[in-house]
Amino acid sequence: MPTEMHDKAHIDVFDRAAREAWALRFGITEERLRKAVRVVGSRVTTVAAYLGQPGH
């Protein structure tokens, strides 16, 4: 995972590389990541909580 991802508070689902990296980090599909962001917003900690995973 790129180092700069650790510094980002939000997931940019419009950036293909970021979307792929976050989906991999959470162990989910990109579509599930997009759905999570649509439901709860793009904040990493909120998406992680929605997915039942640690935020960092």
PAZAPA-4460 file (N, C-alpha, C; in steps of 0.05 Angstrom, whole numbers, plus 32768, in hexadecimal, padded with zeros to 4 digits):
% residues 56
    n_x    n_y    n_z   ca_x   ca_y   ca_z    c_x    c_y    c_z   seq   type   mol
   8011   7FE8   8000   8000   8000   8000   8012   8019   8000     1      M     A
   800C   802C   7FEF   801D   8044   7FEE   801C   8052   8009     2      P     A
   8033   805D   8011   8035   806B   802B   8021   8082   802D     3      T     A
   801C   8090   8018   800A   80A7   801A   7FED   809F   8021     4      E     A
   7FE6   8086   801D   7FCB   807D   8025   7FC7   807E   8043     5      M     A
   7FDD   807B   8052   7FDA   807C   806F   7FD3   8098   8079     6      H     A
   7FDA   80AC   8069   7FD6   80C8   8070   7FBB   80D2   8067     7      D     A
   7FAD   80C4   8057   7F94   80CD   804C   7F7D   80C6   805E     8      K     A
   7F6C   80D9   8063   7F55   80D5   8074   7F3C   80CC   8064     9      A     A
   7F3D   80D0   8049   7F27   80C9   8038   7F2F   80B8   8021    10      H     A
   7F1C   80A8   8018   7F21   8096   8001   7F16   80A4   7FE8    11      I     A
   7F27   80A6   7FD4   7F1F   80B2   7FBB   7F17   809B   7FA8    12      D     A
   7EFD   8095   7FA6   7EF3   807F   7F95   7EF5   8086   7F78    13      V     A
   7EFB   809F   7F71   7EFE   80A6   7F55   7F1A   80A2   7F4B    14      F     A
   7F2D   809D   7F5D   7F49   8097   7F56   7F4C   8079   7F55    15      D     A
   7F50   806E   7F3D   7F51   8051   7F3A   7F66   8044   7F4B    16      R     A
   7F7E   804F   7F4C   7F94   8043   7F5C   7F8D   8044   7F7A    17      A     A
   7F82   8059   7F83   7F7A   805B   7FA0   7F64   8047   7FA6    18      A     A
   7F50   8046   7F94   7F3A   8034   7F97   7F44   8017   7F99    19      R     A
   7F55   800F   7F87   7F61   7FF4   7F87   7F70   7FEF   7FA0    20      E     A
   7F80   8002   7FA9   7F90   7FFF   7FC1   7F7F   7FFC   7FDA    21      A     A
   7F6A   800D   7FDC   7F59   800B   7FF4   7F49   7FF1   7FF4    22      W     A
   7F3F   7FE9   7FDC   7F30   7FD0   7FDB   7F42   7FB8   7FE4    23      A     A
   7F5B   7FB9   7FDB   7F6E   7FA4   7FE3   7F73   7FA6   8001    24      L     A
   7F77   7FBE   800B   7F7C   7FC2   8028   7F65   7FB7   8039    25      R     A
   7F4D   7FBB   8030   7F36   7FB2   803F   7F2E   7F95   8038    26      F     A
   7F3A   7F8A   8023   7F34   7F6E   801B   7F18   7F6C   800F    27      G     A
   7F10   7F80   8000   7EF5   7F81   7FF3   7EF8   7F88   7FD6    28      I     A
   7EE2   7F86   7FC8   7EE2   7F8E   7FAC   7EE0   7FAC   7FAA    29      T     A
   7EE7   7FB7   7F93   7EE5   7FD4   7F8F   7EC8   7FDC   7F8F    30      E     A
   7EB6   7FCB   7F86   7E99   7FD2   7F86   7E8F   7FD4   7FA3    31      E     A
   7E98   7FC2   7FB4   7E90   7FC3   7FD0   7E9B   7FDD   7FDD    32      R     A
   7EB3   7FE4   7FD6   7EBF   7FFD   7FE0   7EAF   8015   7FD7    33      L     A
   7EA7   8015   7FBE   7E97   802C   7FB4   7E7C   802D   7FC3    34      R     A
   7E70   8016   7FC7   7E56   8015   7FD5   7E5A   8020   7FF2    35      K     A
   7E6F   8017   7FFF   7E74   8021   801B   7E77   803F   801B    36      A     A
   7E86   804A   8008   7E89   8067   8007   7E6F   8075   8001    37      V     A
   7E5E   8069   7FF0   7E44   8075   7FEA   7E33   8075   8003    38      R     A
   7E35   8060   8013   7E23   805E   802B   7E2D   806F   8042    39      V     A
   7E47   806F   8048   7E51   807D   8060   7E63   8094   805B    40      V     A
   7E6B   8099   8042   7E7D   80AF   803C   7E9A   80A4   8038    41      G     A
   7EAC   80B6   8033   7EC7   80AE   802B   7EDC   80AD   8041    42      S     A
   7ED5   80B5   8059   7EE9   80B5   806F   7EF1   8098   8074    43      R     A
   7F0C   8094   8074   7F17   8079   8077   7F0D   806B   8090    44      V     A
   7F0D   8079   80A7   7F05   806C   80C0   7EE7   8064   80C0    45      T     A
   7ED7   8074   80B3   7EBA   806E   80B1   7EB5   8056   809F    46      T     A
   7EC3   8056   8088   7EC1   803F   8076   7ECB   8025   8084    47      V     A
   7EE1   8027   8092   7EEC   8010   80A0   7ED7   8006   80B5    48      A     A
   7ECB   8018   80C4   7EB7   8010   80D8   7E9F   8003   80CA    49      A     A
   7E96   800E   80B4   7E80   8003   80A5   7E86   7FE7   809C    50      Y     A
   7E9F   7FE2   8094   7EA8   7FC8   808B   7EAF   7FB5   80A2    51      L     A
   7EAF   7FC0   80BB   7EB6   7FB0   80D2   7ED4   7FAA   80D4    52      G     A
   7EE4   7FBE   80CC   7F01   7FBA   80CC   7F0E   7FD1   80DA    53      Q     A
   7F27   7FCC   80E3   7F36   7FE3   80F0   7F3B   7FF9   80DC    54      P     A
   7F3C   8011   80E4   7F40   8028   80D2   7F5C   802D   80C9    55      G     A
   7F70   8020   80D6   7F8B   8025   80CE   7F9A   800B   80C9    56      H     A
***
